[in-house]
Amino acid sequence: MTDYVDSWYGHSIRVELEPTPRLEGAHRTDICVVGGGITGCSTALHLARRGYRVKLLESERIAWGASGRAGGHVLPGLGTGMDTIAKGLGRDAARAVWDMSLEGLQLVDDLVREYEIPCDLRWGYVHTAIRQRHMKMYREWVDQMATEYDYHDMELLDDHGVRERVRSDYYIGGIHEPRAGRLHPMNYTLGLARAAQSHGAELHEGSAVTRIEPGEPAKVYTEYGQVEADFVVLACNAYLDELDPALRSKIMPVGNYVIATEPLDEARVRESLPTDEAVSDANFVLDYYHLSGDRRLLYGGQVSYNGREPRNLRQRMEAKMTRIFPALAGVRVEYIWGGWVGITLNRAPHFGRVGTNVYFAHGYSGQGMAMSGMAGKLMSEAISGQAERFDLFARMPHRDFPGGRHLRTPLLVLATNFYRMRDLI
Ligand SMILES: Cc1cc2nc3c(=O)[nH]c(=O)nc-3n(C[C@H](O)[C@H](O)[C@H](O)COP(=O)(O)OP(=O)(O)OC[C@H]3O[C@@H](n4cnc5c(N)ncnc54)[C@H](O)[C@@H]3O)c2cc1C
């Protein structure tokens, strides 16, 4: 079992779990969840509170994967535009998917309140524009969401409007979205896990699943134990690795990185984010940031498509931050970390079943904070016999990444280079 990556999150944990012993020996349960991120913990919570016996197996620690490393921005919608969903599923279904994404936001809010999860949840969001074409894109987006999705919670900002919220000369305008926000993702995930335990779910850390034998019941194996279960839920996202090679060909791990500064004094907060809202820009490889509960600037943005950490990562991240906020020059960066984002070819999440009783949900493509919790809720509904909403997502067509296991990375790098170049123009 590997300990948490050295992030600010790991140094600010405020949720304690009941013991989570390694799985040993043979067990029988109703549902076996594999993976202890938001998807897995939300699934375990929703099923346990419906009265099912649940065992969750996590190879490392709860929130060890993307859920404990993310920027923590909580947004409606998906990692792709709604047009992709409308193309794949039709307009009515796309509208239902959008509404479920809003339900995902409400779910975060409800769970944080109900289970008193100390995760610094705060609503209020600014999308910033760097170039005129971003403003054009934003105007079309606001208009489309209002007319086609009846969503009116996005207000266009001009250069003065954006500057009131983000004290940078870098932006020419933006969108204010009060319904989006941010949280401490590790405390949120641990809070869901603790809530699942309070309803009787049994969690096992240090319990990597090595093999799943299909059948009714299915058999799930770890090095030291075995679980027979009526249903299995795969919630491993970008960390799935070889557990299911057919599923793995549909998602691809992409590295993403975050830095945390030392806590900022009041003057520096006023000179950077006076309204204390979360921010991201409109670039293809986007920068995103917000103030933590203890007033650090958490700044994310660098990506790696080839599996290797970018060279001079710390310097590059610091340079990005001070380009936006020259007033932060000289502020110490205390933590830097990264993790795998699971992307799909069309950037829509990939939900479905293997056979009849192995469920999966992954591939949130960088926008999983709210949707992964919703996936857990939808899988619990489906396992309880109400599968319509889960099946709506499962109908979305997905293709394998071209090039197979070894060639897909260079092909993806080539495909994304065009967009990365365009960010510079
Ligand atoms: C740096 C970074 C920044 C991000 N920022 C944002 C953001 O601001 N907003 C947003 O919406 N999304 C963001 N994301 C994406 C978001 O974090 C994910 O979509 C979400 O956390 C996915 O949750 P999950 O539970 O599906 O996967 P994970 O949290 O990755 O959990 C999967 C778990 O499965 C476990 N596992 C894997 N294989 C096995 C096995 N064989 N046996 C047992 N356990 C196994 C892993 O150890 C891991 O803990 C970011 C991701 C990263 C990496």
The ligand as an ORCA input file, in Angstrom:
! r2SCAN-3c Opt
* xyz 0 1
  C      -4.639     16.870    -10.838
  C      -6.106     16.655    -11.122
  C      -6.962     17.751    -11.105
  C      -8.335     17.571    -11.313
  N      -9.147     18.642    -11.147
  C     -10.480     18.477    -11.265
  C     -11.355     19.570    -11.003
  O     -10.933     20.654    -10.599
  N     -12.690     19.369    -11.177
  C     -13.195     18.166    -11.592
  O     -14.411     18.056    -11.757
  N     -12.384     17.104    -11.803
  C     -11.051     17.228    -11.639
  N     -10.233     16.155    -11.826
  C     -10.846     14.863    -12.182
  C     -11.459     14.202    -10.953
  O     -10.506     14.187     -9.936
  C     -11.902     12.777    -11.297
  O     -12.806     12.808    -12.374
  C     -12.592     12.079    -10.138
  O     -11.906     12.266     -8.932
  C     -12.697     10.590    -10.460
  O     -13.016      9.866     -9.301
  P     -12.970      8.293     -9.325
  O     -13.442      7.835     -8.013
  O     -13.703      7.785    -10.509
  O     -11.449      7.912     -9.576
  P     -10.181      7.978     -8.560
  O     -10.354      9.041     -7.543
  O      -8.958      8.026     -9.399
  O     -10.283      6.611     -7.794
  C      -9.941      5.373     -8.370
  C      -9.397      4.491     -7.263
  O      -9.349      3.138     -7.711
  C      -8.263      2.520     -7.079
  N      -7.915      1.310     -7.829
  C      -7.425      1.217     -9.075
  N      -7.231     -0.074     -9.410
  C      -7.601     -0.825     -8.335
  C      -7.633     -2.220     -8.068
  N      -7.207     -3.108     -8.977
  N      -8.070     -2.653     -6.860
  C      -8.502     -1.757     -5.933
  N      -8.488     -0.414     -6.133
  C      -8.054      0.055     -7.328
  C      -7.173      3.586     -7.130
  O      -6.152      3.341     -6.179
  C      -7.970      4.855     -6.851
  O      -7.950      5.220     -5.483
  C      -8.856     16.286    -11.607
  C      -8.004     15.184    -11.636
  C      -6.636     15.360    -11.391
  C      -5.738     14.156    -11.399
*
